[in-house]
Every structure is written in structure tokens, then in C-alpha cells.
Amino acid sequence: MDRSACGSERCARRVAVGIVLVSMLLPALASAVGDRGADGDFARRDSFHFTLFQDVDIDESAGLYGSRKFEQDLLAELEAAFDRLDQILGLRPERKLVVYVWDPELFDAQYRHLFRFPAAGFYGGAIHIRGDTRITPGLVRVLHHELVHAAFDAEAPRFALPAWMNEGIAEWFEARALGKRSLGGRERAVLGQLARSGQLFSLRDLGTPSLGHLGPDAARVAYLQSYAFIDHLVSTYGEGDLVRFWKAVLRARSFDRAARRAYRTDLADLEAGFLRAARAD
């Protein structure tokens, strides 16, 4: 799938993520998930920063394609993502993070009723991933995205970030994990067309903890816009100011105060500058 187009399946997945984030955590999750999977065979493995439970369909435990090697590779990817999160965003959760990687059929059976759309993963007190039997680019993307949500929750567990910030930074970090430094040409073209036709949201519209109330078309715009706004801040002011911004937001609980501290202006001016730049693309 062409990620630059933000296809409906990918955006539907992101909407499903938002549905869970707004509830933080649905009571059904607490009762459904423990140390055993739906088939009673979750394997546990620990690294320094993560506790991993995996239940994917791998018949052999040993060998190059066995479950132990898969677990080792998963934890290595998670630890690399943790270091990347610290290096790029200055986010370094103090507590150990829990990650569940589910067999796809078991994931769908367990959580289909919780979502309006197909979901590849979500965060709700723990990271839950619709897994694979090997490390794929898609699995890497979801791990990086959900790690941002988990890290913000660890930093401020009782503070719900607005969707444009939480999802925007997660999308931006996910792209960085794959070596993408900025929006692609097609993404810019779509964003510019939406901006010139007045179809973009305001940041206030995107200020809810979740985008789950949006339909697929609106969600496509909302996720692209959230990512693009964070990308605009980084390309205009630099990554260091983005770190100063999120830290000031969590400390001051005021977006205007945080914007003035990090960017020497207020959030309305930042939004106006973003819209001008989007219309020019």
C-alpha cells in the first residue's frame, strides 16, 4: 500500500487506535488480557525495558525461524526503538513497558468487537500488536507508533494529549523509524489541495483525545494533517524545539505557554503558519 496516500485501510487502523486511546483502557481489556493468550500459550521474554508476551503461530521453538529467535528479534527491535525514541524525542520511560504480540486470528477474535475498523495495534496500558511470524516493515511501523503513545502515558499518565499532538508525533516518529525525513510529494500535494479548498480541520477540532468519532474519509485527513503539522514544526524550527514543546506541554498543561517557551509564539500563530505553508504546496 502507498503510505503517502494514507490509504483507507491504514487510516482505518489509526481510527481504531484512537477508539482505544479515548477510553484508556476499556474495562473489557483488563478482564480479557492476562499472562495467557486466547489459546493459553503466551510465551514471555524480558529485556531491560520491555516485557514481551507473544502468541504467534510458530511451530518450532528453536532454529533460525523458531519462536525464540522471533522473540529475540522483537525485543531487539523494541530496544532499538526505545533508544531511537530517547535520541530523537527525549522520551525515555522509567517503568518497564509491556508488549503483547498476538497471532492475527486470535487478535481479531479477541478485539474485533472493540473496533469499528480493522486494527493492527493499539495502546491501552500495554502495547497490543496484531503480529506476524517475522519482523516486517509493517510490524516495525506499528511498534514505533504505539511506543510513542506508551511513552507519553508513562510520562503523564493522567494527562490526555490532544489527538493532533499524540497521533501527529507518533506518525512522525513512525516515519523517522523507516528513514523518512519529511512528508512525501504526494502527501504534500493532497495536503495542499485540502488546505486550498478549506477542507482541513482546525487544531481545536483535532483536540479530542481520540479521532475515533471520525469516519474513514475524515480520519484520513485528520491523521495526515496531524502528522503534517508536526512535520512543519520540525522542518521550520528543528527537532530540539519539538522536544522542548512536548516537555513544556506536560509540565505547564498549557499549549500556548508551551508554544511560547519552545517557539516564541502562540499556538494560533503556529497553526496559521502551517496553513500558509500547506496552501503553498
Buried (B, 14 or more C-beta within 10 A) or exposed (E): EEBBBBBBEBBBBBBBBBBBBBBBBBEEBEEEBEEEBBEEEBBEBEBEBBBBBBBBEBEEEEEEEBBBBBBBEBBEBBBBBBEBBEEBBBBBBEEEBBBBBBBBEBBBEBBEEBBBBBBBBBBBBBBBBBBBBEBEEBBBBBBBBBBBBBBBBBBBEEEBBBBBBBBBBBBBBBBBBEEBEBBBEEBBEBBBEBBBEEEBBEBEBBBBBBBBEBEBEBBBBBBBBBBBBBBBBBEEBEBEBBBBBBBBBBEEEEBBBBBBBBBEBBBBBBBEBBBEBBBEB
